[in-house]
Amino acid sequence: MRVTAMSDWPHQYIDRPTSAVREETLFGDRLVRMLYGSARENAPLLFKALVSPRASDILGRFAFDSALGARAAGARAFAREAGIDLSECLAPPDWHTTYRRVFERRIRYWERRPMPEDPRAVVSCADARLLPGSFAQGSRLFLKEKFFSLAELLGATKTRWVDAFKNGDHAVFRLTAEKYHYNHSPVAGRVLDIYAIDGQCHSCNPGALVAEANLYSKNRRTVTVLDTDVPGGTGAGLVAMVEVTALLIGRIRQCASETRYDAPREVVPGMFLRKGCPKSLYRPGSSTDVLLFEPGRVVFDRDIVENSRRLDAQSRFSMVFGRPAVETEVRVREQIGMALPPPGEPGAKAPLA
């Protein structure tokens, strides 16, 4: 299907507190349609060059670090137009004189992003639009690998992790350009593995996602696998967090902090990550997180599941999948689900279907 055929399609999502349908402002939608339409089909070499990490890095530096991108009025005007609340930031509003400072802002998350006290709660890893799903055959949330192939996403040589998450559940968090771009740990647990997979920098605009099969498996990404069945852990089994770069994002900076943003550290195997604490930072632009769960170890909150099936929202994903697939807007550290005991143990139950 050509992306240009979707030029007039709106993309809507659900505002979680009110359950209202909202229409997304698709920044750069015309450019994305051009790239993934005519350029992709008629000039494949040019398209490949434009989505390369090097080109994405150059474009990002020009857009966010050049004299053009250093105009304070322009940066703050973007913040106003995008609905960014600079009052929640650690730095005063007049400090945000460049687009990069706006995108890489730090917020008082301990005040403005409250987290549930229940140790079993699984929380959002980002301010994002969330779509839940499952690899289990027969699940109404199964997306038939339209977004990604599990084996390709985790890497062909990582069969241990592919086997662990086979038939499990997943959650895709799409960070649009105006979002707070720090990722926070969605669970508490010990890092078993962390590795980077090289790739390109495709856009995370919905039009690009439906044009490129297994798009997330093609982009540069970092995979972190956590064991949460440890003392102080969330008790959700193995959890993989896949941080996927996108257009204008050259890299992901790992910068885990236990107290606010203090003393950031590189994430390494053996490290314990506290739930809700900063883990990494995306460079400016849109980006995506994918969480993977073992079968039967997490149950998504009912409203998120029900929102994904709503018929009153016009989602570009729904139009391509041929069934409802609607995102819910969530905020970092907000509960999205609950950890379940291993199947067969007291208290275990089947996830929502």
C-alpha positions as CSV (number, residue, x, y, z in Angstrom):
1,M,0.0,0.0,0.0
2,R,1.3,3.4,-0.9
3,V,1.6,5.9,2.0
4,T,0.4,8.6,-0.4
5,A,-3.0,6.9,-0.3
6,M,-3.2,7.9,3.4
7,S,-2.6,11.6,2.9
8,D,-6.1,12.5,4.0
9,W,-6.4,10.0,6.8
10,P,-6.3,11.4,10.3
11,H,-4.5,9.6,13.1
12,Q,-6.4,9.6,16.3
13,Y,-5.6,8.3,19.8
14,I,-7.4,8.2,23.2
15,D,-6.7,10.7,26.0
16,R,-6.5,8.4,29.0
17,P,-7.9,10.6,31.8
18,T,-11.0,11.6,29.8
19,S,-11.4,8.7,27.4
20,A,-11.8,11.4,24.7
21,V,-10.7,10.9,21.1
22,R,-7.9,13.2,20.1
23,E,-6.4,13.9,16.7
24,E,-2.6,13.8,16.4
25,T,-0.7,16.7,14.8
26,L,1.7,14.8,12.6
27,F,4.9,16.8,12.4
28,G,6.6,16.5,9.1
29,D,3.8,14.3,7.7
30,R,4.3,15.7,4.1
31,L,8.0,14.9,4.2
32,V,7.3,11.4,5.5
33,R,4.7,10.7,2.8
34,M,7.3,11.9,0.2
35,L,10.1,9.7,1.6
36,Y,8.0,6.6,2.1
37,G,6.0,7.1,-1.1
38,S,7.7,8.5,-4.3
39,A,11.3,8.5,-3.0
40,R,11.1,5.0,-1.6
41,E,9.6,3.6,-4.8
42,N,11.3,5.7,-7.5
43,A,14.7,6.5,-5.9
44,P,15.5,3.6,-3.5
45,L,19.2,4.6,-3.3
46,L,18.3,8.1,-2.2
47,F,15.7,6.8,0.2
48,K,18.3,4.5,1.8
49,A,20.8,7.3,2.1
50,L,18.3,9.6,3.7
51,V,17.4,7.1,6.4
52,S,21.0,6.1,7.2
53,P,22.3,7.0,10.7
54,R,24.9,9.4,9.2
55,A,22.3,11.4,7.3
56,S,19.9,11.3,10.3
57,D,22.7,12.7,12.5
58,I,23.6,15.4,10.0
59,L,19.9,16.4,9.7
60,G,19.5,16.4,13.4
61,R,22.5,18.6,14.0
62,F,21.3,21.1,11.4
63,A,17.8,21.2,12.8
64,F,18.7,21.4,16.5
65,D,22.2,22.7,16.8
66,S,22.7,25.1,13.9
67,A,22.2,28.9,14.0
68,L,18.8,28.3,12.4
69,G,17.8,26.0,15.3
70,A,19.4,28.3,18.0
71,R,16.7,31.0,17.8
72,A,15.2,31.2,21.2
73,A,11.9,32.7,20.0
74,G,11.6,29.8,17.5
75,A,12.3,27.1,20.1
76,R,9.9,28.5,22.6
77,A,7.2,29.1,19.9
78,F,7.5,25.4,19.0
79,A,7.1,24.6,22.7
80,R,3.9,26.6,22.9
81,E,2.5,25.3,19.6
82,A,3.2,21.7,20.6
83,G,1.7,22.1,24.0
84,I,4.9,21.5,25.9
85,D,4.7,22.6,29.6
86,L,8.0,24.2,30.3
87,S,6.9,25.1,33.9
88,E,7.4,21.4,34.8
89,C,11.1,21.5,33.8
90,L,14.0,21.8,36.2
91,A,15.4,24.7,34.3
92,P,13.4,28.0,34.0
93,P,11.4,28.5,30.7
94,D,13.8,31.2,29.4
95,W,16.7,28.6,29.5
96,H,15.2,26.7,26.6
97,T,16.8,28.8,23.9
98,T,17.4,26.0,21.3
99,Y,15.3,23.1,20.0
100,R,17.7,20.7,21.5
101,R,17.2,22.1,24.9
102,V,13.5,21.8,24.5
103,F,13.7,18.2,23.3
104,E,16.3,17.1,26.0
105,R,14.6,18.9,28.8
106,R,14.6,17.5,32.3
107,I,11.3,17.5,34.3
108,R,10.5,17.3,38.0
109,Y,9.1,13.8,37.4
110,W,9.1,13.1,41.2
111,E,6.5,15.8,41.5
112,R,4.8,15.9,38.1
113,R,4.7,12.1,37.2
114,P,3.5,10.3,40.3
115,M,4.0,6.5,40.4
116,P,1.8,3.9,42.0
117,E,3.0,2.4,45.3
118,D,2.1,-1.2,44.5
119,P,5.4,-3.1,43.9
120,R,3.7,-5.3,41.3
121,A,2.7,-2.3,39.1
122,V,4.3,-2.1,35.6
123,V,4.6,1.5,34.6
124,S,5.0,3.5,31.4
125,C,8.6,3.9,30.3
126,A,7.9,7.2,28.6
127,D,5.5,10.0,27.8
128,A,4.1,8.3,24.7
129,R,1.2,6.8,22.8
130,L,0.8,3.2,23.7
131,L,-0.5,0.2,21.8
132,P,-0.6,-3.1,23.6
133,G,-0.3,-6.4,21.8
134,S,0.5,-10.1,22.0
135,F,2.4,-12.7,20.1
136,A,0.0,-15.4,21.3
137,Q,-2.0,-17.0,18.5
138,G,-5.7,-16.3,18.8
139,S,-5.3,-13.1,20.9
140,R,-7.4,-10.2,19.7
141,L,-4.4,-8.0,20.2
142,F,-2.1,-10.0,17.9
143,L,-0.6,-7.7,15.2
144,K,0.7,-10.4,12.9
145,E,4.2,-8.9,13.1
146,K,3.1,-5.9,11.1
147,F,5.2,-3.8,13.5
148,F,8.1,-6.1,14.0
149,S,9.4,-9.7,13.9
150,L,10.4,-10.8,17.4
151,A,13.5,-12.6,16.1
152,E,14.6,-9.7,14.0
153,L,13.9,-7.2,16.7
154,L,16.0,-8.9,19.3
155,G,18.8,-10.1,16.9
156,A,19.2,-13.3,15.1
157,T,21.9,-14.6,17.5
158,K,19.9,-13.9,20.6
159,T,17.8,-17.2,20.5
160,R,17.7,-17.3,24.4
161,W,15.7,-14.1,24.5
162,V,13.6,-14.9,21.4
163,D,12.6,-18.1,23.0
164,A,11.8,-16.4,26.4
165,F,9.4,-13.9,24.9
166,K,7.8,-16.2,22.3
167,N,4.0,-16.1,22.7
168,G,4.3,-13.3,25.2
169,D,2.8,-9.8,25.3
170,H,4.3,-6.5,24.1
171,A,3.6,-2.8,24.4
172,V,4.7,-0.3,21.8
173,F,5.3,3.3,23.0
174,R,5.5,5.9,20.3
175,L,7.2,9.1,21.4
176,T,6.2,11.9,19.1
177,A,8.6,14.8,18.5
178,E,7.3,17.1,21.3
179,K,7.5,14.5,24.1
180,Y,9.8,14.4,27.0
181,H,12.6,12.2,25.7
182,Y,14.0,10.5,28.8
183,N,13.1,6.8,29.1
184,H,12.5,5.5,32.6
185,S,12.6,1.9,33.8
186,P,9.1,0.3,33.6
187,V,10.0,-2.3,36.2
188,A,12.5,-3.0,39.0
189,G,15.0,-5.7,38.2
190,R,18.6,-6.7,37.5
191,V,20.1,-6.3,34.1
192,L,20.9,-9.6,32.5
193,D,22.0,-8.3,29.1
194,I,22.3,-5.1,27.2
195,Y,23.4,-4.8,23.6
196,A,23.1,-2.5,20.6
197,I,21.9,-3.5,17.1
198,D,23.0,-1.3,14.2
199,G,20.4,-0.2,11.7
200,Q,18.9,2.7,9.9
201,C,16.8,5.7,11.3
202,H,13.3,5.4,9.8
203,S,10.6,7.8,10.9
204,C,8.1,6.7,13.6
205,N,5.3,8.6,12.0
206,P,2.3,6.2,11.6
207,G,2.6,6.5,7.8
208,A,6.1,5.2,7.8
209,L,5.2,2.4,10.2
210,V,2.5,1.0,8.0
211,A,4.6,1.4,4.8
212,E,7.7,-0.6,6.1
213,A,7.1,-4.2,7.2
214,N,9.0,-4.9,10.4
215,L,10.2,-1.3,10.6
216,Y,11.3,-1.5,14.2
217,S,13.5,-4.4,13.4
218,K,15.3,-2.3,10.8
219,N,16.1,0.7,12.9
220,R,19.2,1.1,15.2
221,R,18.2,0.0,18.7
222,T,19.3,-1.0,22.1
223,V,18.0,-4.0,23.9
224,T,18.0,-4.3,27.7
225,V,16.8,-7.6,29.3
226,L,15.8,-7.4,33.0
227,D,15.2,-10.2,35.5
228,T,12.4,-8.9,37.8
229,D,12.0,-12.1,39.9
230,V,14.8,-10.9,42.2
231,P,14.7,-9.3,45.7
232,G,13.2,-5.9,45.3
233,G,12.0,-6.7,41.8
234,T,8.6,-6.2,40.3
235,G,7.9,-9.9,39.9
236,A,7.0,-9.9,36.2
237,G,9.6,-12.5,35.1
238,L,11.9,-11.5,32.3
239,V,11.2,-8.1,30.7
240,A,13.0,-6.7,27.6
241,M,13.1,-3.0,26.9
242,V,13.9,-2.2,23.3
243,E,14.8,1.5,22.6
244,V,14.4,2.2,18.9
245,T,16.0,5.3,17.2
246,A,14.2,7.2,14.5
247,L,14.6,10.0,12.0
248,L,16.9,12.8,13.3
249,I,18.1,10.6,16.2
250,G,21.7,9.5,16.0
251,R,22.0,7.6,19.2
252,I,20.6,6.7,22.6
253,R,22.5,7.8,25.6
254,Q,22.3,5.4,28.6
255,C,22.3,7.5,31.7
256,A,20.7,5.6,34.6
257,S,20.1,7.5,37.8
258,E,18.7,6.3,41.1
259,T,18.0,9.8,42.5
260,R,16.5,12.3,40.1
261,Y,19.1,12.9,37.3
262,D,22.0,12.7,39.7
263,A,25.2,10.7,39.0
264,P,24.1,9.1,35.7
265,R,25.7,5.7,34.9
266,E,26.1,3.5,31.9
267,V,23.7,0.6,32.0
268,V,25.7,-2.7,32.3
269,P,24.8,-6.3,33.2
270,G,24.5,-6.9,36.9
271,M,23.1,-3.4,37.6
272,F,19.8,-3.1,39.5
273,L,17.4,-0.7,37.9
274,R,14.8,0.9,40.1
275,K,11.3,1.3,38.7
276,G,10.4,4.7,37.5
277,C,14.0,6.1,37.5
278,P,15.6,7.6,34.4
279,K,17.4,5.0,32.3
280,S,18.3,6.7,28.9
281,L,17.9,9.7,26.7
282,Y,16.9,9.9,23.1
283,R,18.5,12.5,20.9
284,P,15.9,14.9,19.4
285,G,13.2,13.7,17.1
286,S,10.5,10.9,17.3
287,S,11.4,7.5,18.7
288,T,9.9,4.3,20.0
289,D,10.1,2.0,23.0
290,V,9.0,-1.7,22.8
291,L,8.4,-3.7,26.0
292,L,8.4,-7.5,25.8
293,F,7.0,-9.7,28.5
294,E,7.1,-13.5,29.0
295,P,3.8,-15.3,28.5
296,G,1.3,-14.9,31.3
297,R,3.5,-12.6,33.4
298,V,1.7,-9.3,32.9
299,V,-1.9,-8.2,32.5
300,F,-2.4,-4.8,30.9
301,D,-4.8,-2.3,32.5
302,R,-8.4,-2.9,31.2
303,D,-8.9,0.6,29.9
304,I,-5.8,0.4,27.7
305,V,-6.9,-2.9,26.2
306,E,-10.5,-1.6,25.6
307,N,-9.2,1.6,24.1
308,S,-7.1,-0.3,21.6
309,R,-10.4,-1.9,20.3
310,R,-12.5,1.3,20.0
311,L,-14.4,1.9,16.8
312,D,-14.9,5.6,17.2
313,A,-11.2,6.6,16.6
314,Q,-9.7,6.8,13.2
315,S,-6.2,5.2,13.6
316,R,-4.0,4.7,10.6
317,F,-3.0,1.4,12.2
318,S,-6.6,0.2,12.3
319,M,-7.0,1.0,8.6
320,V,-4.0,-1.1,7.6
321,F,-4.5,-4.0,10.1
322,G,-8.2,-4.3,9.2
323,R,-9.2,-4.3,12.8
324,P,-9.2,-1.7,15.7
325,A,-5.6,-0.8,16.8
326,V,-5.9,2.5,18.7
327,E,-3.2,4.0,20.9
328,T,-3.7,5.4,24.4
329,E,-1.7,8.4,25.5
330,V,0.2,7.6,28.7
331,R,2.7,9.5,30.9
332,V,6.0,8.2,32.2
333,R,5.7,6.3,35.5
334,E,1.9,5.9,35.1
335,Q,0.6,2.3,35.7
336,I,-0.1,0.4,32.5
337,G,-0.4,-3.1,33.9
338,M,0.3,-5.5,36.8
339,A,2.8,-8.3,37.2
340,L,1.5,-11.8,37.6
341,P,3.0,-14.9,39.3
342,P,4.4,-17.6,37.1
343,P,1.6,-19.8,35.6
344,G,0.5,-22.4,38.0
345,E,1.4,-20.5,41.1
346,P,-1.3,-19.1,43.4
347,G,-2.7,-15.8,42.2
348,A,-1.8,-16.4,38.5
349,K,-4.5,-15.7,35.9
350,A,-4.7,-15.2,32.2
351,P,-4.0,-11.8,30.7
352,L,-7.0,-9.9,29.2
353,A,-7.9,-11.2,25.7
